[in-house]
Amino acid sequence: MKKNMNILIVDDDAYDREVFTRAVKQVYETIECLEFTNGEQALKSLRDSTRPLPDCIFLDLRMPRISGKKC
C-alpha cells in the first residue's frame, strides 16, 4: 500500500464519516482522510490545484446541495 494514501469522504452524516474514518485508520493508520459534508464542498476541494488529488473517493448518494450521484 502507498505510504501517504489520501481518501476523500463525503457524507452529510457526521457519525457515518467518523465511523468510516475510524475503520480506515484501523486498517492503515497513516491514511489521511479528508471529510466534507456535501458534494459542492468536495468538488471545490478537487478543483483546488494546491491540493493533491485523493487516491480514493467515497460518496454518500443522498446529500444536500449536490448529491453523490451528481458529484
Gaussian input, Z-matrix of N, CA and C with variables (Angstrom, degrees):
# hf/3-21g

backbone

0 1
 N
 C     1     B1
 C     2     B2     1     A1
 N     3     B3     2     A2     1     D1
 C     4     B4     3     A3     2     D2
 C     5     B5     4     A4     3     D3
 N     6     B6     5     A5     4     D4
 C     7     B7     6     A6     5     D5
 C     8     B8     7     A7     6     D6
 N     9     B9     8     A8     7     D7
 C    10    B10     9     A9     8     D8
 C    11    B11    10    A10     9     D9
 N    12    B12    11    A11    10    D10
 C    13    B13    12    A12    11    D11
 C    14    B14    13    A13    12    D12
 N    15    B15    14    A14    13    D13
 C    16    B16    15    A15    14    D14
 C    17    B17    16    A16    15    D15
 N    18    B18    17    A17    16    D16
 C    19    B19    18    A18    17    D17
 C    20    B20    19    A19    18    D18
 N    21    B21    20    A20    19    D19
 C    22    B22    21    A21    20    D20
 C    23    B23    22    A22    21    D21
 N    24    B24    23    A23    22    D22
 C    25    B25    24    A24    23    D23
 C    26    B26    25    A25    24    D24
 N    27    B27    26    A26    25    D25
 C    28    B28    27    A27    26    D26
 C    29    B29    28    A28    27    D27
 N    30    B30    29    A29    28    D28
 C    31    B31    30    A30    29    D29
 C    32    B32    31    A31    30    D30
 N    33    B33    32    A32    31    D31
 C    34    B34    33    A33    32    D32
 C    35    B35    34    A34    33    D33
 N    36    B36    35    A35    34    D34
 C    37    B37    36    A36    35    D35
 C    38    B38    37    A37    36    D36
 N    39    B39    38    A38    37    D37
 C    40    B40    39    A39    38    D38
 C    41    B41    40    A40    39    D39
 N    42    B42    41    A41    40    D40
 C    43    B43    42    A42    41    D41
 C    44    B44    43    A43    42    D42
 N    45    B45    44    A44    43    D43
 C    46    B46    45    A45    44    D44
 C    47    B47    46    A46    45    D45
 N    48    B48    47    A47    46    D46
 C    49    B49    48    A48    47    D47
 C    50    B50    49    A49    48    D48
 N    51    B51    50    A50    49    D49
 C    52    B52    51    A51    50    D50
 C    53    B53    52    A52    51    D51
 N    54    B54    53    A53    52    D52
 C    55    B55    54    A54    53    D53
 C    56    B56    55    A55    54    D54
 N    57    B57    56    A56    55    D55
 C    58    B58    57    A57    56    D56
 C    59    B59    58    A58    57    D57
 N    60    B60    59    A59    58    D58
 C    61    B61    60    A60    59    D59
 C    62    B62    61    A61    60    D60
 N    63    B63    62    A62    61    D61
 C    64    B64    63    A63    62    D62
 C    65    B65    64    A64    63    D63
 N    66    B66    65    A65    64    D64
 C    67    B67    66    A66    65    D65
 C    68    B68    67    A67    66    D66
 N    69    B69    68    A68    67    D67
 C    70    B70    69    A69    68    D68
 C    71    B71    70    A70    69    D69
 N    72    B72    71    A71    70    D70
 C    73    B73    72    A72    71    D71
 C    74    B74    73    A73    72    D72
 N    75    B75    74    A74    73    D73
 C    76    B76    75    A75    74    D74
 C    77    B77    76    A76    75    D75
 N    78    B78    77    A77    76    D76
 C    79    B79    78    A78    77    D77
 C    80    B80    79    A79    78    D78
 N    81    B81    80    A80    79    D79
 C    82    B82    81    A81    80    D80
 C    83    B83    82    A82    81    D81
 N    84    B84    83    A83    82    D82
 C    85    B85    84    A84    83    D83
 C    86    B86    85    A85    84    D84
 N    87    B87    86    A86    85    D85
 C    88    B88    87    A87    86    D86
 C    89    B89    88    A88    87    D87
 N    90    B90    89    A89    88    D88
 C    91    B91    90    A90    89    D89
 C    92    B92    91    A91    90    D90
 N    93    B93    92    A92    91    D91
 C    94    B94    93    A93    92    D92
 C    95    B95    94    A94    93    D93
 N    96    B96    95    A95    94    D94
 C    97    B97    96    A96    95    D95
 C    98    B98    97    A97    96    D96
 N    99    B99    98    A98    97    D97
 C   100   B100    99    A99    98    D98
 C   101   B101   100   A100    99    D99
 N   102   B102   101   A101   100   D100
 C   103   B103   102   A102   101   D101
 C   104   B104   103   A103   102   D102
 N   105   B105   104   A104   103   D103
 C   106   B106   105   A105   104   D104
 C   107   B107   106   A106   105   D105
 N   108   B108   107   A107   106   D106
 C   109   B109   108   A108   107   D107
 C   110   B110   109   A109   108   D108
 N   111   B111   110   A110   109   D109
 C   112   B112   111   A111   110   D110
 C   113   B113   112   A112   111   D111
 N   114   B114   113   A113   112   D112
 C   115   B115   114   A114   113   D113
 C   116   B116   115   A115   114   D114
 N   117   B117   116   A116   115   D115
 C   118   B118   117   A117   116   D116
 C   119   B119   118   A118   117   D117
 N   120   B120   119   A119   118   D118
 C   121   B121   120   A120   119   D119
 C   122   B122   121   A121   120   D120
 N   123   B123   122   A122   121   D121
 C   124   B124   123   A123   122   D122
 C   125   B125   124   A124   123   D123
 N   126   B126   125   A125   124   D124
 C   127   B127   126   A126   125   D125
 C   128   B128   127   A127   126   D126
 N   129   B129   128   A128   127   D127
 C   130   B130   129   A129   128   D128
 C   131   B131   130   A130   129   D129
 N   132   B132   131   A131   130   D130
 C   133   B133   132   A132   131   D131
 C   134   B134   133   A133   132   D132
 N   135   B135   134   A134   133   D133
 C   136   B136   135   A135   134   D134
 C   137   B137   136   A136   135   D135
 N   138   B138   137   A137   136   D136
 C   139   B139   138   A138   137   D137
 C   140   B140   139   A139   138   D138
 N   141   B141   140   A140   139   D139
 C   142   B142   141   A141   140   D140
 C   143   B143   142   A142   141   D141
 N   144   B144   143   A143   142   D142
 C   145   B145   144   A144   143   D143
 C   146   B146   145   A145   144   D144
 N   147   B147   146   A146   145   D145
 C   148   B148   147   A147   146   D146
 C   149   B149   148   A148   147   D147
 N   150   B150   149   A149   148   D148
 C   151   B151   150   A150   149   D149
 C   152   B152   151   A151   150   D150
 N   153   B153   152   A152   151   D151
 C   154   B154   153   A153   152   D152
 C   155   B155   154   A154   153   D153
 N   156   B156   155   A155   154   D154
 C   157   B157   156   A156   155   D155
 C   158   B158   157   A157   156   D156
 N   159   B159   158   A158   157   D157
 C   160   B160   159   A159   158   D158
 C   161   B161   160   A160   159   D159
 N   162   B162   161   A161   160   D160
 C   163   B163   162   A162   161   D161
 C   164   B164   163   A163   162   D162
 N   165   B165   164   A164   163   D163
 C   166   B166   165   A165   164   D164
 C   167   B167   166   A166   165   D165
 N   168   B168   167   A167   166   D166
 C   169   B169   168   A168   167   D167
 C   170   B170   169   A169   168   D168
 N   171   B171   170   A170   169   D169
 C   172   B172   171   A171   170   D170
 C   173   B173   172   A172   171   D171
 N   174   B174   173   A173   172   D172
 C   175   B175   174   A174   173   D173
 C   176   B176   175   A175   174   D174
 N   177   B177   176   A176   175   D175
 C   178   B178   177   A177   176   D176
 C   179   B179   178   A178   177   D177
 N   180   B180   179   A179   178   D178
 C   181   B181   180   A180   179   D179
 C   182   B182   181   A181   180   D180
 N   183   B183   182   A182   181   D181
 C   184   B184   183   A183   182   D182
 C   185   B185   184   A184   183   D183
 N   186   B186   185   A185   184   D184
 C   187   B187   186   A186   185   D185
 C   188   B188   187   A187   186   D186
 N   189   B189   188   A188   187   D187
 C   190   B190   189   A189   188   D188
 C   191   B191   190   A190   189   D189
 N   192   B192   191   A191   190   D190
 C   193   B193   192   A192   191   D191
 C   194   B194   193   A193   192   D192
 N   195   B195   194   A194   193   D193
 C   196   B196   195   A195   194   D194
 C   197   B197   196   A196   195   D195
 N   198   B198   197   A197   196   D196
 C   199   B199   198   A198   197   D197
 C   200   B200   199   A199   198   D198
 N   201   B201   200   A200   199   D199
 C   202   B202   201   A201   200   D200
 C   203   B203   202   A202   201   D201
 N   204   B204   203   A203   202   D202
 C   205   B205   204   A204   203   D203
 C   206   B206   205   A205   204   D204
 N   207   B207   206   A206   205   D205
 C   208   B208   207   A207   206   D206
 C   209   B209   208   A208   207   D207
 N   210   B210   209   A209   208   D208
 C   211   B211   210   A210   209   D209
 C   212   B212   211   A211   210   D210

   B1=1.4561
   B2=1.5249
   B3=1.3032
   B4=1.4490
   B5=1.5309
   B6=1.3323
   B7=1.4678
   B8=1.5156
   B9=1.3009
   B10=1.4641
   B11=1.5210
   B12=1.2929
   B13=1.4573
   B14=1.5284
   B15=1.3318
   B16=1.4664
   B17=1.5210
   B18=1.3292
   B19=1.4597
   B20=1.5249
   B21=1.3115
   B22=1.4558
   B23=1.5259
   B24=1.3367
   B25=1.4596
   B26=1.5225
   B27=1.3272
   B28=1.4599
   B29=1.5195
   B30=1.3297
   B31=1.4661
   B32=1.5189
   B33=1.3174
   B34=1.4629
   B35=1.5302
   B36=1.3163
   B37=1.4645
   B38=1.5338
   B39=1.3305
   B40=1.4703
   B41=1.5263
   B42=1.3238
   B43=1.4637
   B44=1.5289
   B45=1.3214
   B46=1.4643
   B47=1.5279
   B48=1.3304
   B49=1.4642
   B50=1.5262
   B51=1.3219
   B52=1.4659
   B53=1.5296
   B54=1.3145
   B55=1.4652
   B56=1.5285
   B57=1.3097
   B58=1.4571
   B59=1.5202
   B60=1.3261
   B61=1.4654
   B62=1.5211
   B63=1.3281
   B64=1.4735
   B65=1.5197
   B66=1.3250
   B67=1.4658
   B68=1.5273
   B69=1.3153
   B70=1.4654
   B71=1.5309
   B72=1.3160
   B73=1.4722
   B74=1.5271
   B75=1.3271
   B76=1.4595
   B77=1.5259
   B78=1.3119
   B79=1.4572
   B80=1.5326
   B81=1.3392
   B82=1.4634
   B83=1.5183
   B84=1.3125
   B85=1.4683
   B86=1.5247
   B87=1.3299
   B88=1.4658
   B89=1.5297
   B90=1.3215
   B91=1.4643
   B92=1.5248
   B93=1.3118
   B94=1.4629
   B95=1.5194
   B96=1.3320
   B97=1.4617
   B98=1.5248
   B99=1.3032
   B100=1.4536
   B101=1.5209
   B102=1.3336
   B103=1.4596
   B104=1.5290
   B105=1.3369
   B106=1.4533
   B107=1.5206
   B108=1.3401
   B109=1.4616
   B110=1.5264
   B111=1.3236
   B112=1.4590
   B113=1.5241
   B114=1.3162
   B115=1.4551
   B116=1.5093
   B117=1.3179
   B118=1.4631
   B119=1.5321
   B120=1.3280
   B121=1.4670
   B122=1.5339
   B123=1.3143
   B124=1.4659
   B125=1.5264
   B126=1.3200
   B127=1.4636
   B128=1.5262
   B129=1.3245
   B130=1.4673
   B131=1.5287
   B132=1.3141
   B133=1.4630
   B134=1.5265
   B135=1.3211
   B136=1.4602
   B137=1.5249
   B138=1.3160
   B139=1.4751
   B140=1.5221
   B141=1.3243
   B142=1.4656
   B143=1.5289
   B144=1.3158
   B145=1.4678
   B146=1.5286
   B147=1.3338
   B148=1.4639
   B149=1.5242
   B150=1.3294
   B151=1.4749
   B152=1.5182
   B153=1.3249
   B154=1.4707
   B155=1.5333
   B156=1.3106
   B157=1.4645
   B158=1.5253
   B159=1.3268
   B160=1.4696
   B161=1.5261
   B162=1.3127
   B163=1.4586
   B164=1.5263
   B165=1.3259
   B166=1.4582
   B167=1.5372
   B168=1.3248
   B169=1.4629
   B170=1.5268
   B171=1.3308
   B172=1.4614
   B173=1.5146
   B174=1.3304
   B175=1.4662
   B176=1.5216
   B177=1.3246
   B178=1.4572
   B179=1.5288
   B180=1.3136
   B181=1.4614
   B182=1.5178
   B183=1.3347
   B184=1.4734
   B185=1.5182
   B186=1.3377
   B187=1.4646
   B188=1.5207
   B189=1.3333
   B190=1.4571
   B191=1.5330
   B192=1.3140
   B193=1.4638
   B194=1.5167
   B195=1.3290
   B196=1.4558
   B197=1.5229
   B198=1.3118
   B199=1.4689
   B200=1.5155
   B201=1.3133
   B202=1.4532
   B203=1.5117
   B204=1.3348
   B205=1.4661
   B206=1.5288
   B207=1.3240
   B208=1.4690
   B209=1.5225
   B210=1.3028
   B211=1.4526
   B212=1.5147
   A1=109.15
   A2=115.73
   A3=123.07
   A4=110.23
   A5=118.13
   A6=121.61
   A7=113.74
   A8=118.38
   A9=121.69
   A10=111.25
   A11=116.79
   A12=121.34
   A13=110.08
   A14=116.02
   A15=122.67
   A16=109.42
   A17=115.10
   A18=120.91
   A19=108.58
   A20=116.04
   A21=122.45
   A22=107.52
   A23=116.14
   A24=121.93
   A25=107.73
   A26=116.51
   A27=121.36
   A28=108.34
   A29=115.68
   A30=121.48
   A31=108.09
   A32=117.74
   A33=120.82
   A34=112.37
   A35=117.86
   A36=121.92
   A37=109.60
   A38=116.43
   A39=122.25
   A40=111.94
   A41=116.75
   A42=120.18
   A43=110.54
   A44=117.01
   A45=120.53
   A46=111.19
   A47=117.25
   A48=120.39
   A49=110.42
   A50=116.51
   A51=121.08
   A52=111.13
   A53=117.37
   A54=121.79
   A55=110.27
   A56=116.98
   A57=121.09
   A58=110.66
   A59=116.65
   A60=120.86
   A61=110.83
   A62=117.24
   A63=120.26
   A64=111.44
   A65=116.65
   A66=120.86
   A67=110.81
   A68=116.29
   A69=120.97
   A70=110.18
   A71=117.04
   A72=121.78
   A73=111.67
   A74=118.07
   A75=120.63
   A76=110.99
   A77=116.49
   A78=120.56
   A79=109.92
   A80=116.43
   A81=120.93
   A82=107.53
   A83=116.77
   A84=121.42
   A85=115.62
   A86=118.87
   A87=119.39
   A88=113.11
   A89=118.04
   A90=120.22
   A91=109.04
   A92=116.30
   A93=122.21
   A94=108.53
   A95=116.51
   A96=121.64
   A97=109.11
   A98=116.14
   A99=122.45
   A100=106.46
   A101=116.26
   A102=120.45
   A103=111.96
   A104=115.12
   A105=122.54
   A106=109.45
   A107=116.00
   A108=120.55
   A109=113.73
   A110=118.01
   A111=119.79
   A112=110.98
   A113=115.96
   A114=121.93
   A115=113.76
   A116=116.90
   A117=120.71
   A118=110.89
   A119=116.57
   A120=121.06
   A121=110.78
   A122=115.93
   A123=120.33
   A124=111.16
   A125=116.94
   A126=120.29
   A127=111.26
   A128=116.86
   A129=120.60
   A130=109.74
   A131=117.08
   A132=121.45
   A133=110.96
   A134=117.08
   A135=120.65
   A136=112.31
   A137=116.51
   A138=120.74
   A139=112.54
   A140=117.01
   A141=122.20
   A142=108.88
   A143=116.79
   A144=120.79
   A145=113.32
   A146=117.92
   A147=119.82
   A148=111.98
   A149=116.98
   A150=121.51
   A151=110.29
   A152=116.25
   A153=117.45
   A154=109.83
   A155=116.73
   A156=120.31
   A157=109.25
   A158=117.46
   A159=119.80
   A160=110.72
   A161=114.87
   A162=120.70
   A163=111.30
   A164=115.16
   A165=120.73
   A166=108.79
   A167=117.01
   A168=121.85
   A169=108.86
   A170=116.04
   A171=122.24
   A172=108.00
   A173=116.52
   A174=122.37
   A175=111.79
   A176=115.24
   A177=120.86
   A178=105.52
   A179=118.39
   A180=119.93
   A181=112.80
   A182=117.96
   A183=121.31
   A184=110.34
   A185=114.72
   A186=121.36
   A187=109.37
   A188=116.68
   A189=120.22
   A190=110.74
   A191=115.93
   A192=125.37
   A193=111.61
   A194=118.38
   A195=121.07
   A196=107.50
   A197=116.96
   A198=121.34
   A199=110.93
   A200=115.63
   A201=120.77
   A202=112.22
   A203=116.98
   A204=120.66
   A205=111.18
   A206=116.77
   A207=120.35
   A208=111.06
   A209=115.95
   A210=120.94
   A211=110.04
   D1=141.88
   D2=177.44
   D3=-59.10
   D4=137.96
   D5=-175.52
   D6=-63.51
   D7=-47.06
   D8=-175.16
   D9=-109.71
   D10=59.32
   D11=-179.18
   D12=-73.68
   D13=138.27
   D14=179.24
   D15=-116.71
   D16=132.85
   D17=178.27
   D18=-121.90
   D19=135.55
   D20=176.21
   D21=-102.77
   D22=122.79
   D23=-179.97
   D24=-114.93
   D25=121.62
   D26=-177.15
   D27=-122.85
   D28=110.13
   D29=-177.84
   D30=-157.98
   D31=135.80
   D32=-179.13
   D33=-78.97
   D34=-9.47
   D35=179.79
   D36=-97.10
   D37=112.93
   D38=-177.15
   D39=-59.81
   D40=-38.60
   D41=-179.69
   D42=-64.28
   D43=-43.56
   D44=179.08
   D45=-62.07
   D46=-41.28
   D47=177.61
   D48=-62.62
   D49=-42.93
   D50=-179.23
   D51=-63.29
   D52=-46.91
   D53=-179.99
   D54=-61.81
   D55=-44.54
   D56=-179.55
   D57=-63.13
   D58=-45.14
   D59=179.76
   D60=-61.85
   D61=-43.96
   D62=178.38
   D63=-60.89
   D64=-42.11
   D65=179.89
   D66=-63.05
   D67=-43.33
   D68=178.95
   D69=-62.22
   D70=-44.70
   D71=-178.81
   D72=-65.04
   D73=-29.10
   D74=177.16
   D75=-69.56
   D76=-32.41
   D77=179.22
   D78=-74.69
   D79=-45.40
   D80=-177.61
   D81=-154.24
   D82=103.03
   D83=-169.85
   D84=-66.31
   D85=-17.59
   D86=-178.85
   D87=-88.33
   D88=-1.76
   D89=176.98
   D90=-65.76
   D91=132.43
   D92=177.35
   D93=-91.48
   D94=127.90
   D95=178.56
   D96=-112.19
   D97=119.99
   D98=175.94
   D99=-104.39
   D100=127.52
   D101=-173.35
   D102=-116.08
   D103=140.87
   D104=174.13
   D105=-136.29
   D106=156.77
   D107=-176.17
   D108=-97.54
   D109=-8.72
   D110=177.12
   D111=-156.78
   D112=165.41
   D113=-177.75
   D114=-63.95
   D115=-32.22
   D116=179.54
   D117=-61.14
   D118=-45.83
   D119=178.27
   D120=-63.77
   D121=-41.61
   D122=-179.37
   D123=-62.84
   D124=-45.51
   D125=179.71
   D126=-63.53
   D127=-39.08
   D128=177.32
   D129=-60.56
   D130=-43.26
   D131=179.03
   D132=-64.98
   D133=-42.00
   D134=-179.43
   D135=-65.89
   D136=-28.33
   D137=179.16
   D138=-81.87
   D139=-12.05
   D140=-179.12
   D141=-74.70
   D142=108.21
   D143=-175.39
   D144=-70.74
   D145=-9.99
   D146=178.62
   D147=-83.20
   D148=-13.42
   D149=178.74
   D150=-100.97
   D151=142.25
   D152=173.97
   D153=-71.37
   D154=148.48
   D155=177.42
   D156=-69.00
   D157=145.01
   D158=178.92
   D159=-70.22
   D160=155.39
   D161=176.57
   D162=-79.02
   D163=-25.18
   D164=-176.07
   D165=-152.32
   D166=142.91
   D167=179.17
   D168=-125.96
   D169=129.00
   D170=174.81
   D171=-114.86
   D172=122.06
   D173=-176.02
   D174=-119.17
   D175=134.25
   D176=168.01
   D177=-74.55
   D178=138.14
   D179=-178.75
   D180=-75.32
   D181=-33.46
   D182=-177.87
   D183=-109.99
   D184=105.01
   D185=179.19
   D186=-140.99
   D187=161.29
   D188=176.32
   D189=-72.28
   D190=164.62
   D191=178.78
   D192=66.44
   D193=-82.79
   D194=177.64
   D195=-122.86
   D196=121.90
   D197=-178.29
   D198=-71.14
   D199=168.76
   D200=176.14
   D201=-61.99
   D202=-37.39
   D203=178.93
   D204=-63.97
   D205=-45.71
   D206=-179.05
   D207=-69.69
   D208=-34.95
   D209=-179.89
   D210=-62.67

